[in-house]
Amino acid sequence: MIRVDAVWLAVEPLDMRAGTEAALARVVNVFGAARPHHAYLFANRRANRMKVLVHDGIGVWLAARRLNSGRFSWPRDVGGTLTLTTEQLNALVLGLPWQRLGDAGVITLL
């Protein structure tokens, strides 16, 4: 099992033809560095494909996921990057509205 302590989501789309080296270069450009035990998520323009690059402390892993129908709920209007909780990551990978989980789903006014 690969240990992941933090999950980062890049808002700008990534060309899904990008391999490990191109994805790693994007991580360094967007996040400043690829940190051990961190996962970095990217989507294509249509948000129906996702790539995740994980630095396990020794090397890097690159995985891809494609939805047969629908799209990932990918933010487009925030600047740069977002941090996700494990619960939000699990929802995102399934194509669910992960933004509604955690503090964002709390109702404070009636």
PADOVO-610001 format. One line per field, with one value per residue (C-alpha): x, y, z; residue in three letters; residue number from 1. Coordinates in nm, 3 decimals, decimal comma. Layout:
% residues N
east = (X_...);
north = (Y_...);
up = (Z_...);
lumro = (ALA_...);
tormi = (NUM_...);
This chain:
% residues 110
east = (0,000_0,128_0,118_-0,042_-0,035_-0,164_-0,365_-0,331_-0,561_-0,435_-0,709_-0,547_-0,606_-0,329_-0,290_-0,368_-0,097_0,155_0,373_0,549_0,821_0,577_0,340_0,631_0,747_0,394_0,392_0,721_0,596_0,256_0,336_0,703_0,823_0,706_0,702_0,726_0,391_0,192_-0,050_-0,108_-0,428_-0,484_-0,780_-0,816_-1,020_-1,344_-1,286_-1,369_-1,011_-0,784_-0,418_-0,261_0,111_0,228_0,578_0,627_0,960_1,165_1,013_0,696_0,378_0,146_-0,207_-0,498_-0,875_-1,140_-1,513_-1,725_-2,000_-2,026_-1,746_-1,535_-1,649_-1,343_-1,321_-1,243_-1,267_-1,026_-0,662_-0,388_-0,434_-0,658_-0,595_-0,838_-0,925_-0,931_-1,313_-1,314_-1,061_-1,273_-1,580_-1,389_-1,250_-1,605_-1,728_-1,936_-1,971_-1,681_-1,709_-2,018_-1,829_-1,673_-1,708_-1,848_-2,160_-2,239_-2,562_-2,518_-2,818_-3,184);
north = (0,000_0,346_0,594_0,928_1,203_1,491_1,518_1,820_1,903_2,108_2,319_2,373_2,081_1,836_1,669_1,304_1,195_1,322_1,051_1,031_1,285_1,545_1,500_1,531_1,849_1,990_1,904_2,087_2,388_2,410_2,296_2,390_2,035_1,675_1,596_1,242_1,082_1,346_1,278_1,529_1,509_1,643_1,625_1,683_1,973_1,773_1,640_1,284_1,162_1,202_1,133_1,110_1,127_0,997_1,035_0,738_0,855_0,639_0,702_0,820_0,642_0,765_0,629_0,721_0,693_0,744_0,776_0,594_0,852_1,180_1,399_1,448_1,743_1,957_2,321_2,573_2,915_2,891_2,993_2,733_2,435_2,285_2,043_1,750_1,533_1,153_1,163_1,424_1,223_0,908_1,099_1,271_0,942_0,805_1,113_1,241_1,609_1,610_1,987_1,923_1,708_1,839_2,206_2,298_2,090_2,253_2,453_2,763_2,977_2,896);
up = (0,000_-0,090_0,197_0,108_0,371_0,156_-0,165_-0,394_-0,683_-0,978_-1,133_-1,476_-1,719_-1,810_-2,150_-2,077_-2,321_-2,064_-1,918_-1,584_-1,668_-1,806_-1,510_-1,266_-1,443_-1,407_-1,036_-0,985_-1,185_-1,014_-0,660_-0,632_-0,561_-0,550_-0,180_-0,039_0,047_-0,140_-0,426_-0,708_-0,914_-1,265_-1,504_-1,876_-2,019_-2,035_-1,680_-1,779_-1,726_-1,424_-1,357_-1,015_-0,949_-0,610_-0,468_-0,233_-0,091_-0,328_-0,670_-0,836_-0,941_-1,216_-1,242_-1,466_-1,432_-1,700_-1,646_-1,904_-1,859_-1,678_-1,551_-1,243_-1,035_-1,109_-0,997_-1,268_-1,107_-0,814_-0,838_-0,861_-0,631_-0,362_-0,077_-0,038_0,258_0,222_0,223_-0,055_-0,260_-0,233_-0,355_-0,637_-0,773_-0,788_-0,974_-0,681_-0,574_-0,326_-0,264_-0,051_0,200_0,520_0,615_0,273_0,345_0,679_0,692_0,906_0,807_0,775);
lumro = (MET_ILE_ARG_VAL_ASP_ALA_VAL_TRP_LEU_ALA_VAL_GLU_PRO_LEU_ASP_MET_ARG_ALA_GLY_THR_GLU_ALA_ALA_LEU_ALA_ARG_VAL_VAL_ASN_VAL_PHE_GLY_ALA_ALA_ARG_PRO_HIS_HIS_ALA_TYR_LEU_PHE_ALA_ASN_ARG_ARG_ALA_ASN_ARG_MET_LYS_VAL_LEU_VAL_HIS_ASP_GLY_ILE_GLY_VAL_TRP_LEU_ALA_ALA_ARG_ARG_LEU_ASN_SER_GLY_ARG_PHE_SER_TRP_PRO_ARG_ASP_VAL_GLY_GLY_THR_LEU_THR_LEU_THR_THR_GLU_GLN_LEU_ASN_ALA_LEU_VAL_LEU_GLY_LEU_PRO_TRP_GLN_ARG_LEU_GLY_ASP_ALA_GLY_VAL_ILE_THR_LEU_LEU);
tormi = (1_2_3_4_5_6_7_8_9_10_11_12_13_14_15_16_17_18_19_20_21_22_23_24_25_26_27_28_29_30_31_32_33_34_35_36_37_38_39_40_41_42_43_44_45_46_47_48_49_50_51_52_53_54_55_56_57_58_59_60_61_62_63_64_65_66_67_68_69_70_71_72_73_74_75_76_77_78_79_80_81_82_83_84_85_86_87_88_89_90_91_92_93_94_95_96_97_98_99_100_101_102_103_104_105_106_107_108_109_110);
